[in-house]
Amino acid sequence: MKKKAHIIKEIELGSIAEELELEPGDELISINGTEIKDVLDYHYLVKDEELTVLVKKPDGEEWELDIEKEYDEDLGIVFEEGLMDEYRSCRNKCIFCFIDQMPPGMRDTLYFKDDDARLSFLQGNYITLTNMSDEEINRILFYKLSPINISVHTTNEELRCKMLHNRFAGSALDKIKKLKDGGITMNGQIVLCKGWNDGEELERTIHDLAAFLPEMQSVSIVPVGLTKFRDGLEKLEGFSKEDSISVLDIIHRWQNIFLTHYDTRFIYASDEWYIKAEMPIPDADSYEGYPQIENGVGLIRSLQNEFEDYYVELTGDDRSRQISLATGILAAPYIKQLTTKVSQKYPNIKVEVFTIQNHYFGTDITVAGLLTGGDLIAQLKERALGECLLLPDVLLRNGETILLDDVTVSDMENALQTKIRIVQSDGKSFIDSIIM
């Protein structure tokens, strides 16, 4: 296989690379005589205080550059490919895979299933371990890459093979022990599917994962997301209120066990379980620093606490505004509580909170992050939105201004004839977006 060229895309202003007159289009060949395979090699080798960097110019001329710098000082190079290598796609056919439940006709990048350990380290993605060779495990151990986030789902090897539709999925769990023995910290994830890995199977999985403490720092349990596009896929059911209560009973019992023996709760339920069960969201201490907040574990409590910390500093006044806010079914009741509280200190600020149903993926999908521009426009078009419409930043990806259905923020502003403001998901930003 031909080695991938590491082409420079940008040179940061004031950087070592700019001083050396490197330019976009140049190709990095090696550092200290070692050819670069990917971003892991690059970041490891570039840390040294003395470097010999070999670069090829677009006309084929090679420059050998001797560099002296501070340890850990970056060269200021941005490459065309973030990983400096091909992205590794998932080899599984998981019964709960959300990508398999998406409609046709969306942009190609939304159908890519990543299962790349490097993205787990760099971006926090979860990997199944079925895509990892012994060589890759050894590279993780060599570079001491931590944390690595792992989609466990079940420790029953036979069941895991069935759920992932991969005959190697069970034995892939052996890699967790290798990572533990190598001192690599990990976080785990369990996507719970009714009748598959819940109940006794969930008990077994939690029990088995305890063996990987303390290197495995936390495990989140999230309910499967089911869209309306499941023709030809495994028949799966959603969780009822009673089911959710049963799941939380298991999680809370094990949390007490882990607190007693390991001084950590270790296992965490995503917010959706509490909302489905109609149970109170736990206090902040229960989330132990929110290690799984990216998985929807403690998002609501974190927002509420950040809100309160900032709210008590405000004296309020008589400023006047009329604005609107739209969010998904899951968060709407909590958002309404917060906006009502804002109005107590700012009585002339009127905020209308609109709860948007997800008709694009199906009404069982209730999180704000999966709402589409089409649904927002259709359900808000005839509404009085005031001077501004606030939307949560989880609607957008990677700093873009485009939603899942390729509708842009500008498209929505034109269709709704109102200004849209994207709001970051923290309490201070939430309040500021309303009062300023």
C-alpha positions as CSV (number, residue, x, y, z in Angstrom):
1,M,0.0,0.0,0.0
2,K,1.3,3.4,-0.9
3,K,2.3,5.5,2.1
4,K,-0.1,8.4,2.7
5,A,1.4,11.9,2.0
6,H,1.3,14.3,4.9
7,I,0.5,17.5,3.1
8,I,0.6,20.8,5.1
9,K,-2.7,22.7,4.9
10,E,-1.9,25.7,7.0
11,I,1.0,27.4,8.9
12,E,0.1,29.1,12.1
13,L,1.1,32.8,12.4
14,G,4.2,33.3,14.6
15,S,5.1,29.6,14.7
16,I,8.4,27.8,14.2
17,A,7.1,26.5,10.9
18,E,6.4,30.1,9.6
19,E,9.9,31.2,10.7
20,L,11.4,28.2,8.7
21,E,9.4,29.4,5.7
22,L,7.3,26.2,5.4
23,E,4.2,26.7,3.3
24,P,0.9,25.0,2.5
25,G,1.4,22.3,0.0
26,D,4.7,21.1,1.5
27,E,4.9,17.5,2.5
28,L,6.3,16.3,5.8
29,I,8.5,13.2,5.3
30,S,10.2,12.4,8.6
31,I,11.2,13.6,12.0
32,N,14.6,12.6,13.4
33,G,14.9,10.0,10.6
34,T,11.5,8.3,11.5
35,E,8.8,8.3,8.8
36,I,5.4,9.5,10.1
37,K,2.6,7.0,10.0
38,D,-0.1,9.2,11.6
39,V,-0.9,11.9,14.0
40,L,0.2,9.8,17.0
41,D,3.7,9.5,15.6
42,Y,3.8,13.2,14.8
43,H,2.8,14.4,18.3
44,Y,5.2,11.9,20.0
45,L,8.2,12.8,17.9
46,V,7.7,16.6,17.7
47,K,7.9,16.9,21.5
48,D,11.7,16.7,21.6
49,E,13.8,19.8,22.1
50,E,16.1,19.0,19.1
51,L,14.6,17.9,15.8
52,T,15.7,17.1,12.3
53,V,12.7,17.6,10.1
54,L,12.7,16.4,6.4
55,V,10.2,18.2,4.2
56,K,9.5,17.9,0.4
57,K,8.5,21.0,-1.5
58,P,5.9,20.8,-4.3
59,D,8.7,20.9,-7.0
60,G,10.3,17.8,-5.4
61,E,13.1,19.6,-3.6
62,E,13.8,18.3,-0.1
63,W,14.6,20.5,2.9
64,E,16.4,19.1,5.9
65,L,15.7,21.4,8.8
66,D,17.5,21.4,12.2
67,I,15.3,22.8,15.0
68,E,15.9,23.7,18.6
69,K,12.9,24.5,20.7
70,E,11.2,24.1,24.1
71,Y,10.0,20.6,25.0
72,D,6.4,20.2,24.0
73,E,6.5,23.4,21.9
74,D,4.5,22.8,18.7
75,L,5.8,23.5,15.2
76,G,2.6,25.3,14.2
77,I,1.6,22.9,11.3
78,V,-1.9,22.0,10.3
79,F,-2.3,19.0,8.0
80,E,-4.9,18.3,5.3
81,E,-5.9,15.1,7.1
82,G,-6.5,15.5,10.9
83,L,-5.4,11.9,11.6
84,M,-2.6,12.1,8.9
85,D,-4.0,8.7,7.9
86,E,-7.2,7.0,6.6
87,Y,-10.0,6.9,9.1
88,R,-11.0,3.4,10.2
89,S,-14.6,2.5,9.7
90,C,-16.7,0.1,11.8
91,R,-16.8,-3.5,10.8
92,N,-19.9,-4.3,12.9
93,K,-23.6,-4.4,12.1
94,C,-24.8,-3.5,15.6
95,I,-28.6,-4.1,16.2
96,F,-28.8,-0.6,17.8
97,C,-26.6,1.4,15.3
98,F,-28.1,4.8,14.8
99,I,-26.5,5.3,11.4
100,D,-28.3,2.2,10.1
101,Q,-31.6,3.9,11.1
102,M,-31.1,7.1,9.1
103,P,-33.0,7.9,5.9
104,P,-31.4,7.9,2.5
105,G,-30.3,11.1,0.8
106,M,-28.4,12.7,3.7
107,R,-24.8,14.0,3.1
108,D,-22.2,11.2,2.8
109,T,-20.3,12.1,6.0
110,L,-23.3,11.3,8.2
111,Y,-23.2,7.7,7.1
112,F,-19.5,7.1,8.1
113,K,-19.2,4.8,11.0
114,D,-16.0,5.5,12.8
115,D,-14.3,2.9,15.0
116,D,-10.8,4.4,15.3
117,A,-8.9,4.2,18.5
118,R,-7.0,7.4,17.6
119,L,-10.3,9.3,17.5
120,S,-11.2,7.8,20.8
121,F,-8.1,9.5,22.3
122,L,-8.2,12.7,20.3
123,Q,-12.0,13.4,20.3
124,G,-13.5,11.1,22.9
125,N,-15.2,8.8,20.4
126,Y,-16.3,5.3,21.6
127,I,-14.8,2.2,20.0
128,T,-15.8,-1.4,20.0
129,L,-12.3,-2.9,20.0
130,T,-13.3,-5.2,17.1
131,N,-11.2,-3.0,14.7
132,M,-8.0,-3.1,16.7
133,S,-4.9,-5.2,15.8
134,D,-2.3,-6.3,18.3
135,E,0.0,-3.7,16.7
136,E,-2.5,-0.9,17.4
137,I,-2.9,-2.1,21.0
138,N,0.9,-2.0,21.4
139,R,1.0,1.6,19.9
140,I,-1.6,2.7,22.5
141,L,0.5,1.2,25.3
142,F,3.7,2.7,23.9
143,Y,2.3,6.2,23.5
144,K,0.4,5.9,26.8
145,L,-2.8,7.1,25.2
146,S,-5.5,7.8,27.8
147,P,-8.3,7.8,28.2
148,I,-9.7,5.3,25.6
149,N,-13.5,5.2,25.4
150,I,-14.9,1.7,24.9
151,S,-18.4,0.6,23.8
152,V,-18.8,-2.5,25.9
153,H,-22.6,-3.2,25.8
154,T,-22.2,-6.6,27.4
155,T,-19.5,-8.8,28.8
156,N,-21.4,-12.0,27.7
157,E,-19.2,-12.9,24.7
158,E,-21.8,-14.9,22.9
159,L,-24.4,-12.1,23.3
160,R,-21.9,-9.4,22.2
161,C,-21.3,-11.3,19.0
162,K,-25.0,-11.3,18.3
163,M,-25.6,-7.7,19.2
164,L,-22.7,-6.5,17.1
165,H,-23.2,-9.1,14.3
166,N,-19.4,-9.8,14.5
167,R,-18.1,-13.3,15.4
168,F,-15.0,-11.6,16.9
169,A,-16.8,-9.2,19.1
170,G,-16.7,-11.4,22.2
171,S,-13.0,-12.1,22.2
172,A,-12.3,-8.4,21.4
173,L,-13.1,-7.7,25.1
174,D,-9.8,-9.4,26.0
175,K,-8.2,-6.1,24.8
176,I,-9.7,-4.3,27.9
177,K,-7.4,-6.4,30.1
178,K,-4.4,-5.6,28.0
179,L,-5.2,-1.9,28.3
180,K,-5.7,-2.2,32.1
181,D,-2.4,-4.1,32.5
182,G,-0.7,-1.3,30.5
183,G,-2.0,1.4,32.8
184,I,-4.3,2.9,30.2
185,T,-7.3,4.7,31.7
186,M,-10.7,3.9,30.1
187,N,-14.4,4.9,30.1
188,G,-17.1,2.4,29.1
189,Q,-20.5,2.7,27.5
190,I,-23.5,0.4,27.5
191,V,-26.3,1.0,25.0
192,L,-29.1,-0.9,26.6
193,C,-31.6,-2.8,24.4
194,K,-34.7,-4.1,26.0
195,G,-34.8,-7.9,26.1
196,W,-31.1,-8.2,25.1
197,N,-28.6,-6.8,27.5
198,D,-30.8,-5.5,30.3
199,G,-31.9,-7.2,33.5
200,E,-29.7,-10.1,34.5
201,E,-27.3,-9.5,31.6
202,L,-26.8,-5.9,32.8
203,E,-26.1,-7.2,36.3
204,R,-23.5,-9.5,34.8
205,T,-21.9,-6.8,32.8
206,I,-21.6,-4.4,35.7
207,H,-20.2,-7.1,37.9
208,D,-17.6,-8.1,35.3
209,L,-16.5,-4.5,34.6
210,A,-15.6,-4.0,38.2
211,A,-12.5,-6.1,37.6
212,F,-11.1,-3.3,35.5
213,L,-11.2,-0.7,38.2
214,P,-9.5,1.7,38.7
215,E,-8.1,2.0,35.2
216,M,-11.7,1.9,33.9
217,Q,-12.9,5.1,35.5
218,S,-16.6,5.2,34.6
219,V,-19.3,3.4,32.7
220,S,-22.4,5.1,31.3
221,I,-25.7,3.3,30.6
222,V,-27.8,4.9,27.8
223,P,-31.1,3.7,26.3
224,V,-31.1,2.6,22.6
225,G,-32.3,5.3,20.3
226,L,-35.0,4.1,17.8
227,T,-35.9,6.0,14.7
228,K,-38.8,5.3,12.3
229,F,-36.4,4.0,9.7
230,R,-35.9,0.4,10.9
231,D,-37.3,-1.6,8.0
232,G,-35.2,-4.8,7.7
233,L,-33.5,-4.2,11.0
234,E,-33.7,-6.2,14.3
235,K,-37.0,-5.6,16.1
236,L,-36.3,-3.5,19.2
237,E,-38.6,-1.9,21.7
238,G,-38.3,1.3,23.6
239,F,-38.2,1.4,27.4
240,S,-41.4,2.3,29.3
241,K,-41.6,4.2,32.6
242,E,-41.6,0.9,34.6
243,D,-38.7,-0.4,32.6
244,S,-36.7,2.7,33.3
245,I,-37.4,2.5,37.0
246,S,-36.1,-1.1,37.0
247,V,-32.9,-0.1,35.2
248,L,-32.3,2.7,37.7
249,D,-32.9,0.3,40.6
250,I,-30.1,-1.8,39.2
251,I,-27.8,1.1,38.7
252,H,-28.4,2.7,42.1
253,R,-27.9,-0.6,43.9
254,W,-24.5,-1.1,42.2
255,Q,-23.5,2.5,42.8
256,N,-23.9,1.9,46.5
257,I,-21.8,-1.2,46.3
258,F,-19.1,0.6,44.4
259,L,-19.1,3.5,46.8
260,T,-18.6,1.2,49.7
261,H,-15.8,-0.8,48.2
262,Y,-14.1,1.6,45.7
263,D,-15.1,5.1,46.8
264,T,-16.7,5.8,43.4
265,R,-20.2,5.2,41.9
266,F,-18.5,3.9,38.7
267,I,-21.8,3.2,36.9
268,Y,-23.9,6.2,35.7
269,A,-27.3,6.5,34.1
270,S,-28.0,9.0,31.4
271,D,-30.5,11.7,32.1
272,E,-33.1,10.1,29.8
273,W,-33.6,7.2,32.3
274,Y,-34.7,9.6,35.1
275,I,-37.0,11.6,32.8
276,K,-38.6,8.4,31.5
277,A,-39.0,7.1,35.0
278,E,-40.3,10.5,36.2
279,M,-37.7,10.5,38.9
280,P,-35.7,13.5,40.2
281,I,-32.3,14.2,38.5
282,P,-29.6,13.4,41.1
283,D,-27.5,16.1,42.8
284,A,-24.2,17.2,41.4
285,D,-22.1,15.1,43.8
286,S,-23.7,12.0,42.4
287,Y,-21.9,12.6,39.1
288,E,-18.4,12.9,40.6
289,G,-17.2,15.6,38.2
290,Y,-19.3,14.5,35.2
291,P,-17.0,12.0,33.6
292,Q,-19.7,11.0,31.1
293,I,-21.4,14.3,30.4
294,E,-20.8,13.9,26.7
295,N,-23.0,10.8,26.8
296,G,-25.9,12.7,28.3
297,V,-25.0,11.8,31.9
298,G,-25.6,14.8,34.2
299,L,-26.2,17.3,31.4
300,I,-29.4,18.7,33.1
301,R,-27.9,18.8,36.6
302,S,-24.8,20.6,35.3
303,L,-26.9,23.2,33.4
304,Q,-29.1,23.7,36.5
305,N,-26.1,24.2,38.8
306,E,-24.3,26.5,36.4
307,F,-27.5,28.5,36.1
308,E,-28.0,28.8,39.8
309,D,-24.3,29.9,40.4
310,Y,-24.7,32.7,37.9
311,Y,-28.3,33.6,38.8
312,V,-27.5,34.5,42.4
313,E,-25.1,37.1,41.2
314,L,-27.7,39.0,39.2
315,T,-29.8,41.7,40.7
316,G,-32.3,42.0,37.8
317,D,-33.8,45.1,36.3
318,D,-36.6,46.4,34.1
319,R,-35.0,45.8,30.7
320,S,-37.5,44.6,28.1
321,R,-37.3,41.9,25.5
322,Q,-39.6,39.4,23.8
323,I,-37.8,36.3,22.5
324,S,-38.3,32.6,21.9
325,L,-36.4,29.4,22.5
326,A,-36.8,25.9,20.9
327,T,-35.6,22.6,22.2
328,G,-36.4,18.9,22.1
329,I,-39.1,17.1,24.2
330,L,-36.5,15.7,26.7
331,A,-35.1,19.0,27.9
332,A,-38.2,21.2,27.4
333,P,-39.7,21.0,30.9
334,Y,-36.3,21.9,32.5
335,I,-35.7,24.7,30.1
336,K,-39.1,26.1,30.9
337,Q,-38.3,26.0,34.7
338,L,-35.1,28.0,34.1
339,T,-36.8,30.6,31.8
340,T,-39.5,31.1,34.4
341,K,-36.9,31.8,37.0
342,V,-35.2,34.3,34.8
343,S,-38.4,36.2,34.5
344,Q,-38.6,36.6,38.3
345,K,-35.6,38.9,38.2
346,Y,-36.4,40.3,34.7
347,P,-40.2,40.6,34.6
348,N,-40.2,42.5,31.4
349,I,-38.3,39.8,29.5
350,K,-40.8,37.4,27.9
351,V,-39.5,34.0,26.7
352,E,-41.7,31.6,24.8
353,V,-40.3,28.0,25.0
354,F,-41.3,25.8,22.0
355,T,-41.1,22.0,22.3
356,I,-40.2,20.6,18.9
357,Q,-41.3,17.1,18.0
358,N,-38.9,15.1,15.8
359,H,-40.9,14.1,12.8
360,Y,-37.8,13.6,10.7
361,F,-36.4,10.6,12.6
362,G,-39.6,9.8,14.5
363,T,-41.3,11.1,17.6
364,D,-39.5,8.5,19.8
365,I,-36.3,10.6,19.3
366,T,-36.6,13.3,21.9
367,V,-33.1,14.8,22.3
368,A,-32.4,18.4,21.0
369,G,-29.2,17.3,19.2
370,L,-31.1,15.3,16.6
371,L,-33.7,18.0,15.7
372,T,-33.6,19.1,12.0
373,G,-34.0,22.4,10.3
374,G,-37.1,21.1,8.5
375,D,-38.9,20.2,11.7
376,L,-37.9,23.6,13.3
377,I,-39.2,25.5,10.4
378,A,-42.5,23.5,10.0
379,Q,-43.4,23.8,13.7
380,L,-42.3,27.5,14.2
381,K,-43.3,29.1,10.9
382,E,-46.7,30.5,12.1
383,R,-45.5,31.3,15.6
384,A,-44.7,34.7,17.1
385,L,-41.0,34.3,17.7
386,G,-40.2,37.8,18.9
387,E,-37.0,39.6,18.2
388,C,-34.8,36.5,18.3
389,L,-35.0,32.7,18.4
390,L,-32.6,30.9,20.6
391,L,-31.4,27.4,19.6
392,P,-29.0,25.1,21.5
393,D,-25.5,24.5,20.1
394,V,-26.0,20.7,20.1
395,L,-28.0,21.2,16.8
396,L,-24.8,21.9,15.0
397,R,-21.6,19.9,14.5
398,N,-18.0,20.9,14.6
399,G,-18.6,24.6,14.5
400,E,-20.6,24.4,11.3
401,T,-23.9,26.3,10.7
402,I,-25.7,23.3,9.1
403,L,-28.1,20.9,10.7
404,L,-28.5,17.2,10.0
405,D,-30.9,17.7,7.1
406,D,-28.6,20.1,5.3
407,V,-30.7,23.1,6.4
408,T,-28.5,26.0,7.4
409,V,-29.0,28.6,10.2
410,S,-29.3,31.2,7.4
411,D,-32.0,29.1,5.7
412,M,-34.0,29.0,9.0
413,E,-33.6,32.7,9.5
414,N,-35.0,33.4,6.0
415,A,-37.9,30.9,6.4
416,L,-38.9,32.1,9.9
417,Q,-38.1,35.8,9.2
418,T,-36.3,36.2,12.5
419,K,-32.8,36.4,13.9
420,I,-31.4,33.1,15.3
421,R,-28.9,33.0,18.1
422,I,-27.0,29.7,18.8
423,V,-26.6,29.2,22.6
424,Q,-23.8,27.3,24.3
425,S,-25.0,24.6,26.7
426,D,-23.9,26.1,30.0
427,G,-25.9,28.0,32.6
428,K,-24.2,31.4,32.2
429,S,-24.5,31.4,28.4
430,F,-28.1,30.4,28.8
431,I,-29.0,33.3,31.0
432,D,-26.9,35.8,29.0
433,S,-28.6,34.8,25.8
434,I,-32.0,35.7,27.4
435,I,-31.1,39.0,29.1
436,M,-28.6,40.4,26.6
